[in-house]
């Protein structure tokens, strides 16, 4: 009916009048790293529906907006197409948000020239060969060079991980050497790339993460260490051999001095001084003071022998044929 169609025609008109525009995207920036560029922005938030985005571009040579293969996309990033890979072109981009038929205002970027505005990253360190007085470094540039480009590598290096004294060299080759170093010493280095173009533009890149390597020992020092070790070992062997020889040569003297001196018992010493002393009586008295068992050997006249023992702690005399006794 006419009223029915008029009602559905009035609804979108009412929506457009109550909300004629979406909020425009914010934080619109061109991000470029090693000449790989893209346009990024913050998402537009609404209560209902999915917000889509459209991106256009124009160059300094042609002041006309063109699509960028980013029409009604849900992502908040749009990479540059191959047609915009020229580093020296001046490019301006714009983006807007869309929800159905409702759109936001366009947001334009500042003019962008990759040759001036890109961020150059550090080179990739492929290998480091250590020697006693140098480090041989091989790197790969962070991007492919074009005709007219000149890359220079700024290498800063320092001794040990805590030293504040840094030295710097500049190299144009991807294989270079840091020389005049101390042997067996830890050195750290950082590298950054400087791009110089035919238009005399200079663009200095980011520094790499510090890498540390220790120099090796020289052949001269190695030979000196070997000689020193040989001399010390030889000296040790000579000293040990001499010590063993002296022990063998003077073992009697060493044995004499290492043992306590022999002493004659006091009663024997007194007897030797005065043989008339009754030593046997002293011994008998000593035996009485210290009880012990005694054994007597008796020889008969025909050569037979007998053993006897006395338990009273004293020595008894036994008669033998021929009036002889052996105790």
C-alpha positions in Angstrom: 0.0 0.0 0.0 1.2 3.6 -0.4 1.4 4.0 3.4 3.5 0.9 3.8 6.1 2.0 1.2 6.2 5.5 2.6 6.9 4.1 6.0 10.0 2.1 4.9 11.2 5.1 2.9 11.0 7.3 5.9 13.1 5.0 8.1 16.5 5.4 6.3 15.9 9.1 5.9 15.3 9.4 9.6 18.5 7.5 10.3 20.6 9.7 8.0 19.1 12.8 9.6 19.7 11.6 13.2 23.2 10.3 12.4 24.4 11.9 9.1 28.1 11.0 9.7 30.3 8.4 11.3 33.2 9.4 13.4 36.3 9.8 11.3 39.2 7.4 11.8 41.9 8.7 14.2 45.7 8.2 14.4 46.0 8.0 10.6 49.7 7.4 9.9 52.0 6.0 7.2 54.3 3.4 8.6 57.3 2.6 6.5 60.1 0.2 7.5 62.9 -0.6 5.0 60.7 0.9 2.2 57.7 -1.5 3.0 54.9 1.0 3.6 51.3 0.9 4.8 48.6 3.2 6.0 47.3 2.5 9.6 44.6 4.0 11.7 42.6 3.4 14.9 39.2 1.6 14.5 35.9 3.5 14.6 33.7 2.1 17.3 29.9 2.0 17.0 27.1 0.4 19.0 25.9 -1.9 16.2 27.1 -3.1 12.8 30.5 -3.6 11.2 32.4 -0.5 10.2 34.3 -0.8 6.9 37.1 1.4 5.5 38.1 2.8 2.1 41.5 4.2 1.2 42.4 6.4 -1.7 45.8 7.8 -2.8 47.1 10.5 -5.2 50.7 11.4 -6.2 52.4 14.7 -6.7 52.4 14.3 -10.4 48.7 13.5 -10.8 46.4 15.4 -8.5 43.6 12.9 -8.7 42.3 10.4 -6.1 42.5 6.8 -7.0 41.5 3.5 -5.3 44.2 1.5 -3.6 42.8 -2.0 -3.5 41.5 -1.2 0.0 37.8 -0.5 -0.6 35.3 -1.4 2.1 37.8 -3.5 4.1 37.4 -4.5 7.8 41.1 -4.2 8.6 42.6 -1.0 9.9 45.7 -1.2 7.7 46.3 -0.9 4.0 49.6 -1.9 2.4 51.0 0.1 -0.5 50.5 -1.5 -3.9 53.3 -2.2 -6.3 52.4 1.0 -8.2 53.5 3.0 -5.2 56.8 1.3 -4.6 58.8 4.2 -6.2 60.9 5.7 -3.4 61.0 9.2 -4.8 57.3 9.7 -5.4 55.3 12.1 -3.2 52.2 10.3 -2.1 49.1 11.5 -0.2 46.6 9.1 1.2 43.1 9.4 2.7 40.8 7.0 4.5 37.1 7.1 5.7 34.8 4.8 7.7 31.6 3.4 6.2 28.5 1.7 7.7 26.0 0.9 5.1 25.2 4.2 3.4 26.5 6.2 6.2 30.2 7.4 5.9 32.7 9.5 7.8 34.7 12.4 6.6 37.9 11.7 4.8 41.1 11.9 6.8 44.2 12.8 4.7 47.9 12.2 5.5 50.8 14.5 5.1 52.8 14.1 1.9 54.9 10.9 2.2 58.2 10.3 0.3 59.7 6.9 1.1 63.2 8.0 0.4 62.9 10.6 3.1 60.4 9.2 5.6 61.0 5.5 5.7 62.8 3.9 8.8 65.9 1.9 7.9 66.5 -1.1 10.1 69.8 -2.5 11.2 71.6 -4.9 8.9 71.6 -8.7 9.5 74.9 -10.1 10.9 75.5 -13.3 9.0 78.8 -14.4 10.7 81.6 -13.2 12.9 85.1 -14.9 12.5 87.4 -14.3 15.5 91.1 -14.1 15.3 93.8 -13.0 17.8 93.7 -9.3 16.8 90.5 -8.8 14.7 86.9 -9.7 14.1 85.8 -10.4 10.5 82.1 -9.5 10.1 79.7 -10.4 7.3 76.4 -8.6 7.0 73.3 -8.4 4.7 71.8 -5.0 4.0 68.3 -4.5 5.4 66.8 -3.8 1.9 67.6 -4.2 -1.7 69.5 -1.3 -3.1 68.5 0.6 -6.3 70.6 2.3 -8.9 72.2 5.4 -7.5 72.0 4.1 -3.9 75.2 4.1 -1.7 75.1 2.2 1.6 77.6 2.9 4.3 77.9 0.9 7.5 78.7 2.7 10.8 80.3 0.2 13.2 80.9 1.2 16.8 82.8 -1.2 19.0 84.2 -1.3 22.5 86.2 -3.5 24.8 84.3 -5.6 27.3 80.6 -5.4 28.0 80.9 -2.6 30.5 83.4 -0.2 28.9 82.2 3.2 27.9 85.0 4.1 25.5 83.8 3.4 22.0 85.5 3.5 18.7 83.8 3.9 15.3 84.7 2.9 11.8 82.8 3.3 8.5 82.7 0.6 5.8 81.0 0.4 2.4 81.4 -3.4 2.0 79.2 -6.1 3.5 82.4 -7.9 4.6 84.7 -5.9 6.8 87.2 -6.3 9.6 87.6 -4.6 13.0 91.4 -4.7 13.5 94.1 -3.8 16.1 92.3 -5.7 18.9 93.8 -7.3 22.0 93.9 -11.1 22.1 91.7 -13.1 24.5 89.5 -10.0 25.0 85.8 -9.6 24.8 84.6 -7.0 22.2 81.1 -5.8 21.6 79.8 -4.0 18.5 76.7 -2.3 16.9 76.1 -1.6 13.3 73.8 0.9 11.6 73.2 1.7 7.9 73.4 5.1 6.3 71.7 5.5 2.9 73.0 8.1 0.5 71.1 8.6 -2.7 71.9 10.4 -6.0 69.9 13.4 -4.8 72.3 13.8 -1.9 69.8 12.6 0.7 71.3 10.9 3.7 69.1 8.6 5.9 70.7 7.0 9.0 69.1 3.8 10.1 68.6 2.1 13.5 71.4 0.6 15.4 71.6 -3.2 15.7 71.5 -5.0 19.0 75.0 -5.3 20.5 76.9 -8.5 19.7 79.9 -9.6 21.7 82.7 -11.9 20.6 86.1 -12.8 22.2 89.3 -12.7 20.3 91.4 -15.8 20.2 95.0 -16.5 21.4 97.9 -15.9 19.0 100.2 -18.6 17.8 103.2 -16.8 19.5 101.4 -16.6 22.9 100.2 -20.2 22.5 103.8 -21.4 21.8 105.0 -19.3 24.8 102.4 -21.0 27.1 103.5 -24.5 25.8 107.2 -23.7 26.5 106.3 -22.4 29.9 104.2 -25.5 30.8 107.0 -27.8 29.5 109.6 -26.0 31.6 107.5 -26.2 34.7 106.7 -29.9 34.2 110.4 -30.6 33.6 111.4 -28.7 36.7 108.9 -30.6 38.7 110.2 -34.0 37.4 113.8 -33.0 38.1 112.9 -31.9 41.7 111.0 -35.2 42.3 113.9 -37.2 40.9 116.5 -35.4 43.0 114.4 -35.9 46.1 114.0 -39.6 45.5 117.8 -39.9 44.9 118.6 -38.1 48.1 116.3 -40.4 50.0 118.0 -43.4 48.6 121.5 -42.1 49.2 121.0 -41.1 52.8 118.3 -43.5 53.8 120.4 -44.8 56.7 121.1 -41.4 58.1 117.4 -40.5 57.7 116.4 -43.8 59.4 118.9 -43.1 62.3 117.6 -39.6 62.9 113.9 -40.6 62.5 114.2 -43.3 65.3 114.5 -42.5 69.0 118.0 -43.2 70.5 118.6 -46.5 72.3 119.2 -46.2 76.1 120.7 -48.8 78.4 118.6 -49.6 81.5 119.8 -47.8 84.6 120.6 -51.0 86.6 122.7 -52.4 83.7 124.4 -49.1 83.4 125.2 -49.1 87.1 126.5 -52.6 86.9 128.8 -51.8 84.0 130.2 -48.9 86.0 130.7 -51.1 89.2 130.8 -54.9 88.4 131.0 -55.7 92.1 127.4 -54.7 92.7 125.0 -57.5 93.5 123.0 -57.2 90.3 121.5 -60.7 90.7 120.1 -59.7 94.0 118.6 -56.6 92.5 117.1 -58.6 89.8 115.7 -61.1 92.3 114.2 -58.2 94.3 112.8 -56.8 91.1 111.2 -60.2 90.3 109.6 -60.3 93.7 108.1 -56.9 93.2 106.7 -58.0 89.8 105.3 -61.5 90.0 105.8 -63.6 86.9 106.1 -67.2 85.8 109.6 -68.7 85.3 110.7 -71.7 83.3 113.7 -73.9 84.2 115.5 -76.2 81.9 117.1 -79.3 83.4 119.7 -81.5 81.6 120.2 -85.1 82.8 123.4 -86.9 82.5 122.4 -88.8 79.4 121.4 -85.7 77.5 117.7 -85.8 78.0 115.9 -82.7 79.1 112.8 -81.8 81.0 110.8 -78.6 81.4 109.4 -77.4 84.6 107.6 -74.4 85.9 107.3 -72.8 89.3 104.3 -70.7 90.2 105.6 -69.1 93.5 107.2 -66.2 91.6 110.8 -67.2 92.6 113.7 -69.1 90.8 114.6 -72.5 92.4 117.9 -74.3 91.7 117.7 -78.0 90.6 120.6 -80.5 91.0 122.0 -82.1 87.9 124.4 -85.0 87.8 127.9 -83.7 87.8 126.7 -80.8 90.1 125.8 -78.6 87.1 122.6 -76.5 86.7 121.3 -74.4 83.8 118.4 -72.0 84.3 
